[in-house]
């Protein structure tokens, strides 16, 4: 399928690994020019170098938990290819503070919200004006199964992702008339460095192998995942690329689950 976005400029945050990198790869294969961003300068530049075989890609380090970081990203992206980006894929995020609700202080809550909600607010605010001027735009946020199916041990993350889901719907209403389609992709338990770390910790706590930790996690924590495995990054990236495309010109305000059935209800 021709996605009709060859030659456009995209910004992909959280791009040095995991779902951000996989999304960048899919966009590059469609002829999109990509600005890749993440916190670690060396890592994001290495990722860009590896992806450069697929197309035009530039790298910049930016801390999106601050307004200054978002401004740095915007200034770089606006000049990297000589035109303002019209695609934004916001994959930056962290698991954040976890544990018993009563043991998580304000600092843990605010750090999680800054990374998982406010970073998305800042990047959208930075790039929507250029999309409005172009009368065309695509924004894809990464929510999670946790946005609609919270887990008690990671409530800051759940609350931030629920807020991001609401932001998705709100921005779709605010800027749809400008030709900007705003959607979310909701992955669940994908094979990324984030879930690798979760399973390594679980394996150590239970005294089992990594694979046994994954198997027990699926059985105990994710009974709805009918495929009985972690998802693959490319399975999520394919959904992201579609939502960025001309083929998705009548889809906005949606939360597309790529979760193997993890969410057990019909709630969006």
C-alpha positions in Angstrom: 0.0 0.0 0.0 1.3 3.4 -0.9 0.9 5.6 2.2 1.3 8.8 0.2 3.7 10.5 2.6 7.0 10.3 0.7 9.0 13.5 1.0 7.3 14.7 4.1 9.2 15.5 7.3 8.5 13.7 10.5 9.7 14.2 14.1 10.0 11.0 16.2 10.7 11.4 19.9 12.0 8.5 22.0 13.7 7.5 18.8 16.9 5.8 19.9 15.3 2.4 20.6 12.1 0.5 21.0 8.8 1.7 19.5 10.2 5.1 18.5 13.0 3.6 16.5 10.8 1.1 14.9 8.3 3.8 13.9 11.1 5.9 12.4 12.2 2.9 10.4 8.8 2.3 8.9 8.5 6.0 8.0 11.9 6.1 6.4 10.9 3.1 4.2 7.9 5.2 3.0 10.3 7.9 1.9 9.6 10.2 4.9 12.6 12.3 6.1 12.9 11.8 9.8 14.2 13.9 12.7 15.1 11.5 15.5 15.1 12.7 19.0 15.9 11.3 22.4 17.7 12.2 25.7 21.1 10.6 25.1 23.1 12.4 22.3 25.4 9.5 21.6 22.6 6.9 21.5 20.3 8.9 19.3 23.1 9.7 16.8 24.1 6.0 16.7 20.5 5.1 16.0 20.3 7.7 13.2 23.5 6.5 11.7 22.2 2.9 11.6 18.8 4.0 10.1 20.5 6.3 7.5 20.7 3.4 5.1 17.0 3.6 4.7 16.7 7.3 4.0 17.3 10.8 5.2 17.5 11.1 9.0 18.9 13.7 11.4 19.4 13.3 15.1 19.1 15.7 18.0 19.2 15.2 21.8 16.4 17.0 23.7 15.0 16.7 27.2 11.2 17.1 26.6 10.5 17.2 30.3 11.4 20.9 30.0 10.1 23.7 27.7 13.7 24.5 26.7 14.1 20.9 25.5 11.0 21.1 23.3 12.2 24.5 21.9 15.5 22.9 21.1 13.8 20.1 19.2 11.5 22.5 17.3 14.4 24.8 16.2 16.4 21.8 15.0 13.5 20.1 13.3 12.3 23.3 11.5 15.7 23.7 9.8 17.0 20.1 9.4 15.4 19.6 6.0 14.5 23.2 5.1 10.8 22.9 6.0 8.6 22.5 9.0 7.6 18.9 10.0 4.1 17.9 9.3 4.3 14.5 11.1 4.9 14.1 14.8 5.3 10.6 16.5 5.5 11.1 20.2 7.1 7.8 21.5 9.1 9.3 24.4 8.0 7.9 27.8 9.0 6.1 30.9 7.4 3.6 33.3 7.9 6.1 36.0 7.2 5.7 39.7 5.8 2.3 40.7 4.7 0.6 43.9 2.0 0.9 46.5 0.0 4.1 46.0 0.6 5.3 49.5 4.4 4.9 49.1 4.7 7.1 45.9 5.4 10.7 46.8 4.7 13.9 44.8 8.1 13.8 43.2 7.5 10.3 41.7 4.1 11.4 40.4 5.4 14.6 38.9 8.4 13.0 37.2 6.1 10.4 35.5 3.6 13.1 34.4 6.4 15.3 33.0 7.8 12.4 30.9 4.6 10.7 29.8 2.1 13.6 29.5 3.7 17.0 29.6 6.4 16.0 27.1 3.6 15.2 24.6 1.9 18.5 25.4 5.1 20.4 24.7 5.9 18.7 21.4 2.4 19.1 20.1 2.4 22.8 21.0 5.8 23.1 19.2 4.8 21.6 15.9 1.0 22.2 15.5 1.6 25.8 14.2 3.7 24.5 11.3 1.0 21.9 10.5 -1.7 24.5 10.5 0.3 26.6 8.1 0.7 23.6 5.8 -3.0 22.7 6.2 -1.9 19.1 6.7 -0.6 17.2 9.7 -0.4 13.9 11.5 0.2 13.5 15.2 0.4 10.0 16.8 0.8 9.7 20.6 1.6 6.5 22.4 -0.9 5.7 25.1 -1.1 2.2 26.6 -3.5 -0.4 27.7 -3.0 1.3 31.1 -4.9 4.3 29.9 -8.2 2.4 30.1 -7.2 -0.6 32.2 -5.2 0.6 35.2 -2.8 -1.5 37.2 -2.5 -0.6 40.9 1.3 -0.9 41.0 1.8 1.8 38.4 -0.9 4.3 38.9 1.2 7.4 38.0 1.9 5.9 34.5 -1.8 4.9 34.2 -3.0 8.4 35.1 -0.6 10.1 32.7 -1.6 7.8 29.8 -5.3 8.4 30.5 -4.5 12.1 30.3 -2.7 11.6 27.1 -5.7 9.8 25.7 -7.9 12.7 26.6 -5.4 15.1 25.0 -5.6 13.1 21.8 -9.3 13.5 21.6 -9.2 17.1 22.5 -6.6 18.0 20.0 -8.4 16.1 17.3 -11.4 18.3 17.9 -9.4 21.5 18.1 -7.4 21.1 14.9 -9.2 18.7 12.7 -10.6 21.6 10.6 -6.9 22.5 9.9 -6.3 19.2 8.3 -4.4 17.8 11.3 -5.4 14.2 12.3 -4.5 13.4 15.9 -4.6 9.8 17.0 -3.0 7.4 19.5 -1.6 3.9 19.4 -2.0 1.8 22.5 0.5 -1.0 22.7 0.7 -3.6 25.4 3.7 -5.6 26.6 5.8 -5.1 23.5 9.4 -6.5 23.3 11.3 -3.2 24.0 14.0 -2.2 26.4 11.3 -1.0 28.8 9.7 -4.4 29.1 13.0 -6.1 29.0 13.9 -4.2 32.2 10.6 -5.2 33.8 11.1 -8.9 33.0 14.7 -8.9 34.1 13.6 -7.4 37.5 10.8 -10.0 37.7 13.2 -12.8 36.9 15.6 -11.8 39.6 12.8 -11.4 42.2 11.3 -14.8 41.4 14.6 -16.6 40.8 13.6 -17.8 37.4 14.8 -17.3 33.8 13.8 -14.3 31.6 11.5 -16.5 29.5 9.9 -18.0 32.6 9.3 -14.5 33.9 7.6 -13.5 30.7 5.4 -16.6 30.7 4.4 -16.1 34.4 3.7 -12.4 33.8 1.4 -13.2 30.9 -0.5 -15.8 32.9 -0.8 -13.7 36.1 -1.0 -10.1 34.8 -2.2 -10.2 31.2 -4.7 -13.0 30.8 -6.4 -11.2 27.9 -3.4 -11.4 25.7 -4.6 -14.3 23.6 -1.3 -14.7 21.5 0.5 -15.5 24.8 3.7 -13.6 23.8 5.1 -10.1 23.8 4.3 -8.0 20.8 6.9 -7.0 18.3 7.9 -3.4 17.8 7.2 -3.6 14.1 3.7 -4.7 14.8 3.1 -1.3 16.5 5.2 0.7 14.0 3.0 -0.6 11.1 0.0 0.9 12.9 1.8 4.2 13.5 2.8 4.5 9.8 -0.7 3.9 8.7 -2.1 6.6 11.0 0.5 9.0 9.6 -0.5 8.3 6.1 -2.9 9.8 3.5 -4.9 6.6 3.9 -5.9 7.7 7.4 -7.3 11.0 6.3 -10.7 10.3 7.8 -9.4 8.9 11.1 -8.9 11.3 14.0 -9.3 11.2 17.8 -8.9 7.4 17.9 -7.0 5.1 20.2 -5.8 2.1 18.1 -5.0 -0.8 20.3 -2.1 -3.0 19.4 -2.3 -5.1 22.5 -2.9 -8.8 21.6 -6.3 -8.6 23.4 -4.9 -7.3 26.7 -7.8 -4.9 27.4 -10.7 -6.9 28.5 -13.5 -4.4 27.8 -14.9 -2.5 24.9 -13.9 0.8 26.4 -11.7 2.9 24.0 
